[in-house]
Amino acid sequence: MNKYGRITILENGRVHYDVLVLEKPITLEEMQLHCGDIITMPCRTVGGVPFYFVVDDCGLLRDNPKLALFVEQYETALFGNVLICRVDNVGETIGLTDEELQIIQDNMFYTTTYNAYIILS
């Protein structure tokens, strides 16, 4: 099983975190379906582990952009839906282990002030 952290903007405007579980590694088409047609994958270290955050590269330019995640150490604001993954030695996206998912969960909290998640690292 391949597991990915997922932050989704719900229809009511709230953000929701869960774990996406897939039989096979995620495809580019699946990433685009969740995040948008033009994606970018900034790498940020959380708890000493490098994670890739798949986001809509034009998220801030969309009508009514929605902040989903703020990575404090890097002062990075991510708008729209977000997938969290790792990358292997040849540059392919891979799912997260249970320990890596726990690192994300241990370093992330929801703030009602911004209706978004914040990751401290």
Residue, then its C-alpha position, 0 to 999 in steps of 0.5 A: m500500500n502507498k500512503y500519502g498525507r492529503i489536505t483537501i479544501l472542502e466545499n464549505g471552505r474548511v480544510h481537512y487532513d487525512v491519509l490517501v491510501l492507494e494500491k500503486p504509487i500515485t500517478l501524475e494524473e492522480m496528483q493533477l486530479h487532486c491538486g490542479d493541472i499545473i503542479t509544483m513539488p517544493c521539498r521541505t524538511v519536517g522533523g529531520v525528514p525531507f518531504y515533498f508537498v505537491v500543490d497547484d502551482c497557480g493556487l494563489l492565482r485562482d478565484n478565491p484562493k484558499l490557504a491550506l498549509f503554512v510551513e513555518q520554518y520556510e515561511t512557505a504558504l501553500f494554497g489549494n489541495v496538498l499531497i505530501c509524499r517522498v521521492d526515491n533515488v531516481g526521482e519517482t514519488i513514493g508513499l510515506t511509511d507509518e513513521e513518516l506519517q506520524i512525523i507529519q502529524d506530530n509537527m502539524f496543527y490546525t489553526t482556526t485563525y487562518n482555517a489552515y494547517i501549520i507545520l512546525s519543524 
